[in-house]
């Protein structure tokens, strides 16, 4: 998982198909103490397939949440923790009558689920029945959520536009190695980071026996996934096949990333770093996300240093590489939709409005019971008292009603929102590539890329030009250029060209 809250691509596994806090999803109406009934004397209970594993101590938090939501809107919730998504996919494919579900660009694929009729079309209802929700989320975020001009899920209004920043251990880089100037000189191209890495390595070799803080062995420590953000040159059209439109290209030409000179130059820089010892030699043998860094990169936001400092024994400095860019893939990085066969689509949409507009409930949903799981510090921040209730808050609702967790600054989410408001908008917001006619080619090309990408992203190929040529030759045999041509046809149609 990226150090930032972007996209938040991670999978905890586990999960259960059995709802976690009721006798089962067939019980849609309950009546409990302190709950105000609806006109029929009942409170409607909804089943929400929530991303991730069940928190350790769920019952107290759910009881408090349900007491408040029943009183406020006559709705309670049963969480069904979805784990790796397998059971949720089965539920969707078999026409389950549950209610709310987590979906996005990278998990239980939103576009695919919508196109296969597994999600309820909320386009008209969200505008007419939940105007507070409709007006709260910016137009460009709704636009990026469209599938063929229709909306099938509520996007989570948080860091919906991506900025890329170079990051570093400020204590070591600025104060110990005296490399502040080199860090602040970093820019879009990877080569702008080379003087910084060179200075840090020379310092460590001369003064520290080649070692770095927290037992790191190189100034840029990475796992086999490699560097974050190499693709920020592009607005992705089909990210898995590294196909997109170059940022700023008004002609909207669909290209392979590997046909772009800037992208190739960055890959060659990574190879030079690897040869020079700026990247840890064992990177291809490491699966886990590095816990510490000397220099790194992250999709974060201006003012988001405290988010990167969580769990670290040093201060973090950041320097913008590019962005913020609002694209379909970023906007759809976290969403909650409604099952196509839900028996309670109206109540589900009302609940989704509620969690995105009621600040008290939103903080409870993220942090649990005040006084038991967390306390309000009175300065705009909260302190977690234990780890009994720690759901993935990014998968729930907007961040902009949350009080940040100390030691983060009270204005952390205010600064994030300000960054989202100045996002550069892609012409392709709302575009999704239809892969029906190219499924065979996409599958074959994906297999080819799986052979090569880790080595490219870690700089492990000694001869980048030769390795790119070898890979492209394999890709063209299995139809890579046909995929690009089909993508261009669909992009042109979407743009009316």
N, C-alpha and C positions, 0 to 999 in steps of 0.2 A: 504494500500500500504506500502510495506517495506520502511524503511527510506532510503535505497539505491535505485539505479536506476536499480537493477537487476530485470530481469524478469518483474518488474513494473506491478504487478498484481493488477489492480484496474479498476473500471468501473464507468464512470461518468453518464451513462444513457443518455436519451434524444436522440438527433440526428434527422436527417430528411432524407427522401428518395429523396428529391429534391436537386439537385446540388446547392451549395451555392454561386457560383460566375459567373454563366452564365445562359442563358435562358433554358438550359436543356441539357441532355447527348446525345440527338440525333444530336447535332451540333458538329461535330468532327473537323471542320476546320474553323478558324477565320482569319481575317486580321485586324490588328490594327496599329495605328501610331507607328513608331519607331521599328517595327518588320520586320526582314528580312525574306522574303518568301522562301519557298523551291523551287525546280525546276519548280513546277506547279503554282507558284505565291501564294501559300497558306502556312499558318502556321498550323501545326497539333495540335489540342486541345485534350488532354487526360482527362478522368474522373478517379479520384483517390478516392476510399473509404478510408478515413482517420479515424483512431481510435479516439474516444472521441467526445466531443461536439464542436460546432462551436465557435471559439474565438469571443469576443465581437465586435471587429472592424477589419473585415477581408478584406474589399475592398482595402484599401490602400496597405496592405502587398501583396495581390495577384497581384495587378497592377504592383508593383515593381518587383515581382518575374517573372511574365510573360513577362515583358519588357526585362529582362535580358536573360531568357531562350530562348525566341523567337530569340533574336539576336545571342545567342551562338549556339543553336542547332536546331532552327526552330520548337520548341515545346512550347506550353503553357499548363496550368493545370487548371482543374475545381475540386475543392474539394467537396466531398460528405461526410459529417461527419456521421460516422456509429453508434454512440451511443452504445447501448448494443449489437449490432451485429445482431439483429433480421431481420432488413430490408436487411442487406447485405447478410445474409444467404438465404433469399428469392430470391434476385437477382442472387446469385450463382446457386441456385437450379433450377431456371427457365431459365437459359441460357442467362443472360444479356450480352450485347455486350459492356459493360463498359470496363475499361482498367486495372487499378492498384487497388490492395486491400491489406489491412493489415490483416495478419493472423499470428498465432503462436501456440505454444503448448497449450496455455490456453484460446485462444479467436478465435472463428470461426476455430476450430481445423484444423491445417495445414495438418496433416497426413490424416485425414478423407476427407478433401476437395480434396487432391491430389488423393486419392484412388477412389473417386467417380467421377473423371474426370472433376472437376470444375476449375482446375488450368492448365495453359499452361505449357507444358514441356519445360523448358529453358536450359536443359542440354547441348545441342550442341551449341545453339546460344550464350550462355553466354561465352563460351570458344572461339568461332570463331569470333563473331561479336562485343563483348565487352571485349577485352582482358585486358584493363586497370582495369575494375571491377574485372575480374577473378583473375588477379595477385595481386590486392590489398588485397583481403580477403584471409586469410590463408587457406591452404589446409584442416586443421582439421575442420574448420568452414563449408566449403563446404561439407565435408564428413558427418558431423553431420546433414546436411540439406537434405540428400538423403532419398528418399522413394523408397524402392526396387531398389536401385542403380540409381535412376533418381532424378533430382533437379527440383522443382516446384516453388521456390521462392528465392529471394535474402535475405540472413540473414543480420540483422543489426549488423555490426561489432562494438561492444562496449564491455560491460562486459559479454562476452559470456562464461566465465568460472567462477564458483562460489567459493568464499572464505567465510568462516564464521568467524566473529569476535565477541568477547565480547566487549561491549561498556559501557561507563559510563559518568556521569556528572563529569568531571574532577575537576571542582572547588570545588564541595562538597566532592567527594570521596578522592581526593588526598590532598587537602589543608585544608578542614574543618575536615573531619573524620580521616585523617592520615591513609588511607587504600591503599596507592599506592602499597605497597609490595604485599598485598593480591590480588589486581587486576592483577598485572603482573604475579602472580602465577597461574592464571586460564589457563585451557587447554581443551582437547577434552571432557573429561567426565564432566557432570553437577556437580558432587560432588566436582570438583576442585573450583567451585564458592561458595560453602557453607561457607568456612571461611570468605570470603568477605561479604556475606549477613549477617552473624552472627555479624560481627564487626560493620557493618553499623546500624543494628537494635539496638544493644546495645548502640551505640552512640546516636541514635535518641531518644531511650527510656529514656536515662539518661539526655540528654541535651536539647531535643526539644519537650518533651511531646509526643513522638511517631510520630511526623510529619516530613515530608521531604520537600525539596525545591519544589516550584510550587504546594503546597497543596497535594502532593502525600502521600499515607497512608502506603506504604510498600517499601522496597528497590528494589523489582522487581515488577513493575506495569505492568499489562497486561490486555487485553480484553479476551473475550471468545474464541478467536482463539488460545490463549495460546502462548507458547514460539516459537520463530522462529528458525528453524534449527535442530529440533530433528531428522530429517531424513537424516542428513548429513553423517551418517554412511554408506549410501547406494547409489549406482547408480540405480536410479529408472527404473524398467521395466514397472510397472503399478502403478503410484504413488497414484492414487485414491483408490487403494486396498492395499497400503502399501506393495508392492511386489518389490523386487529388488535384486541386487547382492552387497554383502558387499564390501566396498572400499578395494582394495588390495587383494581380493580373486582371485587368478590366475586360480582357477578351474571354475569360472563363474557359481557357483551354485545359482539358483534362490530360494530365501527364503522369507517367511513372516517376516517383521520387528519384529513382535511379537514373533518370534521364536529365536530371537537373544539376547544373554545375556547382551551385552552392552546397547542395546536399552532399555531393561526391567530395567536395573540398573538405567538408566537416568529417566525413568518414576517413579521409586521408589524415586529417589532424588527429583523430582518435588513434589511428595506427601509429603515428609518430609518438603520441603520448605513451602508448604501450611499449614501444621499443625503448623509449628513454627512461622507463621505470616510473612514469608519473601515475600510472594505473597499477593497482596491485596485481602481481603476477598470477595469483590463484583465482582471479575473478570468475573464470569459467567453471570453477568447482564449487562456487558458493550459490546456494539456492535462496537463503534468507535475505530479507531486506537489511542492509547495513544499519546498525543501531546508531553509529556515530559517523562523523565526517570531519575532514579538514576543509575540503572544497567539495561542493555538490551543486545540484540544480533541483528546482522544485517549481511546481505550478502552485503558486501562492498568490498573495496580493500585497500591495503597498501597505505597510503597517502590520503585516502578518508574522513578524519575527517571533512573537511570543508563542504562536502555534508551533513553530519549528523548534522552540527551546524546551517544549514539554519533555520531561524525562532526561534532559541533557545536563551535563555539568559545566556548561559554558554558554556564553551569549552567542547569538547568531546575527550575522550581518547579511543583508541581501542587496543585490544590484540587478535592476531590470534588464532582461535580455530582449523581450518583446511582449506585445499584447497591451491591453486585453482584447482578445478576439472572441466574438460570439458566433459559434457555429452550431449546426444541428447536433453534432455529437456532444458538444459541451452542454448545451441546453438540456439535452435528454439524458444527462448523466445520473439523474435521480428523479423518479416519478412514482406516483401512486394512481393506479387506475381502478376501474370497477369491473368485476366479472361480467361478461356478456349476459349471463343467465341469473345474475343476482336478483333476488326477490325484493331487494330494497335499494334500487338505484337512486331514488330521490333522497332517502336518508343517508346513503353513502356519500353523496355529493354534499349534503348539508354538513356532514361530519368533516369532510375534507376542507370545507370552508372554515369550519370551527377551529381545526388544529392549525390553520394558517393565519388566523386573525385574532385568536384569543391568547393573549400573552401569558396569563397565569397558567392556563392549561398546557400551553406549548412548553413552558419550562418544566412543569411536572412530567410531561410526556418524555422529555429528554433526560431529566435528572432524578425523578422519583418523588418520594414524600419529603416535603420540606421539614427540616428538623430531625429526620431520620436518615435520609440519604444525602442531603445537602443543606447548606445554610446560606441565607442571603447576607452578604457582607455589608450591605447598606451603601456601597460605593459604586453600584452598577455591575458588580461581579458576584459570583457565588463560589463557595468552596465545597468540594465533594467530601463527605464524611466517611464514606466507605465505597466498596466496589460491588455492593449487593445488586444494584440496578444500573446497568450500563449498556443500554441498547445502542444500536448505530443511529445516532441522532440525524446524520446526514440523509437517512432513508425515510425520514418521517415527514417533515414540513419545513417551512422557511426558517432560516437562521436569524432573520432580522428581528424576531421577537425574543430571542434568547439573551440571557445575561451570560457573558463569557465566564469561563471557569478560571479563577485566579491561579497563577499570577498574570494571566492575560490582561491587557488593558481593557477598561470598561468600554472603550470606543472601538474595540476590535471589529465588531460586526458593522459598525457605522462606517469604518474605513473600507471594509469589504464592499458594502453597498455602493459607496461612492465610486469605487472602481468599476462596478458592474454598470453604473449609469453612464460611463464614458467609453463603453465597449465599441469596438469597430465591428459593424454588422456584416456578416457574410451575405452575398447575393443568393446563396443557396439555403438560407434558413427555411426549414420545412421540406427540404428535398431528401428523399430516401431512394437509393438505387433499388430498382426491382430486379432481382437476380434470377427470375424464373427461367429465362432463356439462356442463362450462362452458368447454371449451377455446376455442371460438370467441369467447366474451365476453372471456376472459382475454387472448387475443391482441390483440383490438381495443382493449381498455382499455390494454394495455401500450404500444401505439402512441401513444395519446393522452398518456399520462404522459411519454413520451420527448420530447414537444414542450415540456413545461412545467417539468419538475423542476429542471433546472439553474438556470433563472431564479428559481425559488422559493428554492433552497438558497443562492444568492449574493445574494439581496435585490435582484435586478435589476428586478423588477416594481415600478413606482411606486405602483400601486393594487392592493393584495393582494386586497381583497374582490372587486373587479371581475374580476380574473384567476382567482380561485378559482371564482367563479360561471360564468365562461366555460368553464373546464375541466370542471366538474361537469356542465354542460349537455351537453357533448360525450360525457362518460363515460356519462351516463344513456341517451343514444340507443343506445349499443352494449352495454347490459346490465350496467352496473356494479352496480346495486342487486340484480340477480339473483345476481351473484357473492357479494355480502354475505349475502343470504338463504340461499344454499346453504352458505356457510361457517358461518353460525349453526346451521343444521340439523345439520351434521356435528359441530360443537363440542358441541352439546347431546347428541348421541348418544354422543360420546366420554366425556362427563362423566356419562352416565346420567341425563340430565334430560329 
